Amino acid sequence: MLALLALLAPPPPYSPEIAARLVGGALTDGVAYVRAAQLTDGIGARLSGSAGAEAAVQWALQRFREDGLSVRAEPVKVPHWVRGEERAEVLPARGRSGHSLAVTALGGSPATPVGGVTAEVIEVRSLAELHALAGKARGKLIFFDHSMSTPGGKTGYGEASPLRNHGPAEAAKLGAAGALVRSLATASLRDPHTGATTFEDGAPQVPAAAISVEDAALLHRLLQQGPVQVRLALGCRTLPDVDSANVVADVPGREKPEEVVLLAAHLDSWDLAQGAIDDAAGVAVVMEAARLIARLPQRPRRTVRAVLFMNEENGLAGGKAYAQAHASEAERHVAALESDAGAGRPLSIGLRAGEGAQALLAPWLAPLETLGAADFGGESGGADIGPLAAFRVPFVGVQQDVSRYFDYHHSAADTLDKIVPADLAQTAAAVAWVAYALAEMPQVLPRPAAPAARAAGGQK
Amino acid sequence: MLALLALLAPPPPYSPEIAARLVGGALTDGVAYVRAAQLTDGIGARLSGSAGAEAAVQWALQRFREDGLSVRAEPVKVPHWVRGEERAEVLPARGRSGHSLAVTALGGSPATPVGGVTAEVIEVRSLAELHALAGKARGKLIFFDHSMSTPGGKTGYGEASPLRNHGPAEAAKLGAAGALVRSLATASLRDPHTGATTFEDGAPQVPAAAISVEDAALLHRLLQQGPVQVRLALGCRTLPDVDSANVVADVPGREKPEEVVLLAAHLDSWDLAQGAIDDAAGVAVVMEAARLIARLPQRPRRTVRAVLFMNEENGLAGGKAYAQAHASEAERHVAALESDAGAGRPLSIGLRAGEGAQALLAPWLAPLETLGAADFGGESGGADIGPLAAFRVPFVGVQQDVSRYFDYHHSAADTLDKIVPADLAQTAAAVAWVAYALAEMPQVLPRPAAPAARAAGGQK
């Protein structure tokens, strides 16, 4: 009966042998975890401008060569921000002792004067509350105390991250002495989570640090009792820009080599840890997909291009440089997929494309059914590929389980042990197959209607 | 019908009015959480010998006086160990970079030489594996890599803690250069957990530090690949002993004031955080029980004595001093209960006493039924009351939910936010009622057959 049904069903539009080879290869003969380990245990932290970042570029070039891809380093000038001493404490007050605070500078923060800055703390929950302070913010430490924290649920990162990215700059415009931002974290054991904060050229800057969730709760409690003075000392600084690179590796298409399916991840990481889930995992997934596709007996119709971006974390110089350098062929980028959401197992396929895209892609997704990832759903996009939205490049995403992602993200706990090898292999299988499908299907996905660069950006 | 059953049932051996007053008082009009906040947010860390520990003694004396108890400070000489700089790193090796390690000195550790000690790491999983090394341990950093880690389940703390307590001393006897101990933790975000390590007088000592669970996993992985060199730098040191105190507060018995029901907790904490669950929670519970009993219109038959011990964490000087100073009345200590297992809700009543004790106490436990804590089960004992086992004092315990306890224990994350006020109030209610029952019941519990000091000791 099953055999009869199979005879009655239309044949799939793809080669079942190739599907088995790609998915099976990732699951039974994969090197994604080994590659993630090389990038973390072998190289370690990879903040833009650091020796680790440069080592990662060389490592990636070498691995892609070994995998038989056509690879090159494309120049990117990156910022070189370095962390220094970092300390903060609540000063003693009438009726209570002082407290040391667990803090870490936000990337891009200037240093405090030697000895630190000491000021009264004012708590706000939003940029609107900050702006309502107006002149009262002058000389104060602005404490951004949002409420992101939903273990296992919707994280609220998208809503809270503008406070970290733009809050300190807005506080600086009001004459504040500094900024403390509650860590953007869904779990905490007193570990602060860093991340970029942005000051426009020529605009005022203030020292800005993340504080742990526990210390944010402490400040909140103490502020119920009376004024709170905090001393913040940061030794971070920005050195001259450094020459670095995106690593770009092609599996040239057999029929339409000028049409490109782009697979993105980023080589750089924050400096507090090894950058395992952010984004050694994505690098390993993208490399694995390209490696498996390159090993096929016949290359797909279009070019599959793996791009390992530099400087995703604190400037997006790599993403901007790629879009600029490849503007003339951006119209021939038929799809882009960014892998920058950790090492969780695949859940669904996200799509940001023109009308009819789902119908085109759907018949190709059956090989992902047993992985539980054959349905459409969720977001697609990414910080590195964000600039390509201006060119109406369709974005495709392999959505992953991110329920623990913000427990570790941008913190000292982003270490290799957080990667479950089987989950990583499943995501690599899904990305390999989706990339192949996009490069092999007869038609290309219709392009989205309008560039919506903001909506297309990733969560960083 | 229910009224008829009630008429047929034997009357309870206790006054229902007093049960309602104690349990209801803790649940509706309690100050346990407020007291825990005063000890943590108000005073902060309280390691023996520190200003915080001294402030805690003064605070406790004042609070007990306000509560109308007969209170005194009993002298205890305590060690004064202070933390200094602490850093560790895996040195780079062929084919891989170096890594910084998240470490914290174990209490009692000596300092390293300035600049640290650099040595090859040897991994062991037990004291037996250490001893099997014999001469191979000389000059090495011994890495104790046990496997405690069962979130929400049995923690394994009792099995693993001897590695931390005695492993470094044993390594020192073999000529090791130092010791690294995997943190005794059931959850980790790269935060090391400290704790005491013990060197006998005159025996060799080595610098000893806890490393985070993640860093233990890193060392384990790197050791699979080849030799690993670590540099460990600790600035901790032991200063001269300091005069401190246990705080002892009585609600004198109305009929048999010479018979004592002892309620114990400890004022001191580790220095990495506020010591909220270890043991501000226990202090608050014991104070609350004593306060509620002292407010009754009629005091119970026997004396209820709250003892807030000093130096539970790194020496047990307070527990030893109390047992010595009160040896002559130890026979008249009819029960001892230690509250040093965090702030979780009450689950059951533990008993370590002579035959027939359960039968005597059982009829008194009905008021705890709706709290879910009226059944017997689990351990009883405690580090501070441990020395009283030599006098065959019956130990009674209000067992609590400790499923998250070792997530935070002895780490920087032991902060007030980990205390759920409702859970703390329920445990205070249970302890108040059990203490009252022990002080009011006509008979006393039969004493346990033999002193088993070791079994009676708490987990520290």
Interface residues (C-beta under 8 A of the other chain):
Chain A: A37 D41 G42 I43 G44 G52 A55 G95 R96 S97 G98 H99 A102 A187 S188 L189 R190 D191 V213 E214 A217 L218 R221 L222 A273 Q274 D407 Y408 S411 A412 A413 T415 L416 D417
Chain B: A37 D41 G42 I43 G44 G52 A55 G95 R96 S97 G98 H99 A102 A187 S188 L189 R190 D191 V213 E214 A217 L218 R221 L222 A273 Q274 D407 Y408 S411 A412 A413 T415 L416 D417
